[in-house]
Amino acid sequence: MPAISNSWDRRVQMDQNFVRHDSGDQYMPLTLQMDPQMIQHDEVSLATLLRSWNTELGMQAGITDPEDLILLHIDRLVMTPNGNLTKSHAAVTFGWEVQIPVWATHHIDWTSYTVVACIAHQGDSQRGHYQCMLRTFPEVSDLAAPAIWMSCDDGRAPQKCLLLPDHFTRGLTCLWLCRTDKVELHRLPPVSMPDDTAILTLLATQPDPEP
């Protein structure tokens, strides 16, 4: 899709100029690495991972052609000092908006994106199962059960929820982001609530709690 804008440059400053050291393809996910020091962390913010990627190796990295969509990949597999590959189970958190580094002519700007879908891997480094969450326009017709996300898994209908479950954030591996000024979220149908007459009729049939 032409709306995907994963092209990025990592540049090093030489005198007054920036020289490209590395780059990424438009259609390849932008991979954020878990630092080995984070392996024991209980929680890490997406903003921390992005800033680490932005300043890695003493250089500056950023998106070069920002369009509507960006796909981030979080590499949870970490090589321990003894050579074993282990998976980080730190919960990855993010706010309503995520700031993405974008190259201007000779400096980095930060552009607001919104997470609209994410994928989590439940399991270890050898096996597991994938689930996904889709963001919707806030649905608050039932104030007792507001919803912002739809939880999707094999063998069942999507389920509405307000927050990402803890086990999901601990397996979060891929995130789809849309430029905040371009976001158009799906609107869920409102929950049909009984009218006041029906509620009063129901209450009239109930026994008096204090006879």
C-alpha positions, 0 to 999 in steps of 0.5 A, a space after each residue: 500500500 502506498 500509504 505505508 511509510 516505513 522508509 527511514 535513515 540513520 545518519 551521522 553528522 560529519 562537520 556541518 552535514 549529515 551522512 546516511 549510515 543505514 536505511 530501511 525499506 518502505 514496506 519493511 517494519 521498523 524494528 525496535 530492539 529490546 536492550 539486554 538491560 531491559 530483560 528484567 524490566 516489568 514495563 517499558 514504554 513505546 516512547 522509550 524504545 523509539 527514543 533508543 532507536 532514534 539515538 542508537 550508536 550515537 547517530 540520529 534515525 527517523 522516518 524519511 517520507 511520512 505518509 498515513 501508516 507506520 508498522 513497528 516491530 518490537 524484537 523481544 528476543 534478547 541474547 543473554 551474556 551466556 549465549 542463550 536466546 530469551 524472550 522479554 515479557 516486559 509490558 509495552 505501554 503507550 498513550 493515545 498519541 505516539 511521537 515518531 521521529 521524522 527527518 526534516 531537511 537537516 534535523 529531526 522533528 516529531 510527528 504524532 501517530 495513533 496506534 490503531 491495531 496491534 499484535 501480541 505473541 503469547 508464548 516463549 521463544 520456541 512456540 506460541 500463539 498470536 492475538 490482535 487488538 483493533 482500536 475503535 472510536 470510543 463507544 460509551 452508550 453503556 457507561 458500565 462497559 465503555 469500549 475502545 478496543 476489539 479483542 480478536 482471537 481464533 474461534 470466537 467473535 471479537 470482544 469489546 474492551 476498554 484497556 489492553 489486557 496485561 497478558 497482551 501488553 507483555 507479548 506485544 510484538 507489532 503495532 500499526 500506527 496512523 498519523 493522528 491527523 488522518 485517523 478515521 476509527 471504526 464506530 461500533 453500533 451503540 448498545 441498545 438500552 431499555 427505555 425508562 418505561 421498561 425499567 419502571 415496569 420491571 422495578 414495579 414487579 420486584 418485591 419490596 426490599 423493606 416490607 
